[in-house]
Amino acid sequence: MNAASPAPIVIVTGGTRGIGRSIVERLHRDGHGILFTHSASDDDANVLEAELHRPAQPCRGLKLDVTADDAPARIFAAAEELGDVVALVNNDGVTGRIGPIHELADDDLQRVVAVNLLAPVRLCREAARRWAGRAARSTIVNLSSVAARTGSPGEYVAYAATKAALETLTIGLARELAPANIHVNAVSPGTIDTTIHAKAGQPDRAWRVAERIPLKRPGQPEEIAGAVAWLLSADASYVTGSIVNVSGGL
């Protein structure tokens, strides 16, 4: 990219911690400007902005609930204020509390479906509307999970179901939007060493389950960010409708 050119803007939902933060840092390092969302991470968002933001290559946070009725329009409007929006990374997600299906509360179920599936669908729809008719390539990357294939019995089958649906969405949208030069792919992480396990009630889970992973360790957020960065790069110019597994062999 020409150093004198404005940085192309990427939207990253859930961008202050774990995989999301690593994606923000990696894409910014690769030359993109970033609009990231968060719901309650004010301190983390401020630190990320202070570290990365530059006038010619912005990095700005937007605090909101991605499930809100006006969230897609607000996210894209804020991103467009920064520059030309070329990509959307649907990273935000929640597992709900780990446990068998009979312990799943309705409130938790509704939140899991709203954050993991309904919000990405609505953001993809907003992207398709705003990018219609443009000649240049645009990219959507959805963050799935190995749970979409394993089902996560006894842990979070509802979460797994939403991720399987997200992969179906990815394939369908890739075929629907290809004529508009909108590429749609997904990255499917395996067990990654982040705080998501602690939020689900089992902070030691990543290393506890490592024995069943062929590579015998959990992944690191930076390894997922690398896959996302590749899907946004020129090297992935003929890639759409793909689910990229980054799961240590699972």
N, C-alpha and C positions, 0 to 999 in steps of 0.2 A: 504493500500500500504506500502511495506517495505520502511523504511526511507532511506535505503542505495541504493535503486533502483532509476534510473533516472526518473524524472517526465515525464509522458506521455504528449504529446503536443496537444493542441486544437487550431484550427484556429477560430478566431471570427472576422467577418467583421464588420466594423463600431463600433469599440470598445472603443471610447474615451468619449462618452457622453451617458446620459440617460440609456436606457435598455442595450445597448452594454457595457457600462462601468460597470454596475452592474453585467452583465454576466461574464466579465473578472475578477472582484473582487471575485465573488462567486466561480468560477471554480478554481481560483488560491488558494483560501482559502481551497478548497477541495483537493488540492494536485496536480493540473495540472500545467504544464507549458503552457504559452500562447504566440501565435503570433497573434496580432490584427492589423487590417488595419484602416487607416483613410485617408482622402483626403486633409484636410486643418487644422487639429487641432494639430499643432506642440506643443504648450504649454501644452495642455491637455495630449498629448501623452508622453511628457517628464516627466510630473508629475506622470503619471501612472507607467511608467518604474521605476522612482526613488523610488516610494513607494513599488513596488512589486517585482522587479527583484532580483533574487538571482542566483548564479552560478548553483546550483543544481536544481533550480526551476525557469526557466527563465520567463520573461515577456518582450517581445519586440514588438515595433510598426513598421509597414511598411507603408510608405506614398505612396499611389497610387490611381488611379481611378479604381474601380472594374470593370468598363465597358471597360477598355483598352484591346486590342487584346491579349497582353501578360500577363494580370493580373493573370489568374489561375496558369500558370506555375511559375510566380514570387512568388506568395503567397505560394505555396506548397514548392518551393525550399527554401525559407527563413525559413519556419516552419521546414523543414527536417534538416536544419543546427542546429536547437535547440535540436532535438531528434526525437523519434518515434511519428509520427502524428497519433492519434487515433480518432480524431473527427473534424468535420467541423460544425460551427454554422453560418448559413447565416442570419445575423442580419441586415446588411446595407439596408436602404430603404429610399425612399423619397415620400412625398404625392403630391407634386406639390401645387400650391396655391389653397386654398379653394374657391369654387365657382361653379356655374352651368356649365353644359357641354358646353354651347355655348360660354363661356368665356375661354375655355381651348385652349391654344396656342399649335401649333404643336411642338415647341421646348420643352415645358414642358411635353407633352405627350410622346415624344420620350425618354426623360430622365427618366420618371417614368417607362416606360416599360424596358428600358435598365438596370436600377439599380435594380428594384424589381423582374424582371423575367429573363431576359437574363443572367445577371451576376450569379445568383444562379444556373441556368441550367448549365452554363459552368463550374462553380466550382464543382457542383455535378459530372459532366462528368469527370473532372480532378481527383476527389477523386476515382471514380469507376475505372479509369484506373490505378491509383497508388496503390490502395488497392486490385486489382485483385490477387487472388491466396494466400492471407495471411489467416492463420487459425484463428487468434485472431479476436475478435469482433471489428468492427469500427462503428462509429455513425455519422449520419448527422442530424442536427436539423435545420429546416427552420422556420424563424419567419414570421408568417402570421398576420392576424388581424381579429377582429370581423367584419370589413368592408366586408370581403369575404362573410358573411352571410346577412348583412344588406343592402349592396349595396351603402351605403352612398349617397343617392340622394341629389342633391343640394350642395354637399360638394366636394367629390372627387371620382366620380364613376370610373374613369380610374384607380386610385390607388386600389380601391376595386376589380376591375376586375383582376389586376395583382396578388393580394393576393389570389383570388379564383383559379387562374391558378396555383399558387405556392402550394396550397393544393392538387390539382389534381396531380401535379408533385410528391408531397410527397407520395401519395398513390401508384401511378404507379411505382415509383422507389423502394419503399419498397418491392413490390412484385417481381420486376425484380432482385433486388440485395440481397434479402434474402438468396439465395443459397450460396452467397459469404460471408455470415455473416456480411453484412453491414446493420445496422438498420437505417431506415429513418423515422423520425417523424417531426411533426410541433407543435409549440406553438402558439396559437392564442390569443394575448392580446386583452382586451377591451380597454376602454379609460384609458390611463396611463398618469400620471402627469409628462411630460417631456417637453423639449424645442421644440419638433417637432411641437407643435401647434403654437408657436410663429413664427417659420420658415414658416408655412403655412399662416400666416397673422392673426391668432386669438389666442393671448397668453392666454386668459381667457377661452378657449374652454373646457378644461378638467373639470373644476368645473362648467361651465355653463351647460353642458349636464349631470351632475351627477344625476339630479333628475330622469332621465329615467332609471338609473341603479338600479336594485333591491337592491344592497347593499348601494346605495345613496352616493357613493363617487367614485372618480377615483382610479385606482390602482397605486401602486408604482413600480418603476423599479425592486426593490429587489424581488417583488412577481413573476415577470416574470423570473428572474434569478433562483429562486428556482425551477421552473418547468423545466427549461433547465437542471439544475444540476441533477434533478431526472432522466431525460431521458438519461443522460450519466452514471448514477450510475448502480451498479449491481442489484438494485431493479427493474430496467426496462429491465432485461435481456430477457423477453418474450414480449416486446412491440416493434412493428414496424408497420408502416402504420397508426399511430394514430394522430389525431389532438387534442391536449390538450387545451381546452378552459380555459383561465384565465381571465374572463371577468366580474366578479362581478354579475353573474346571467343573463347577456344578452344572 
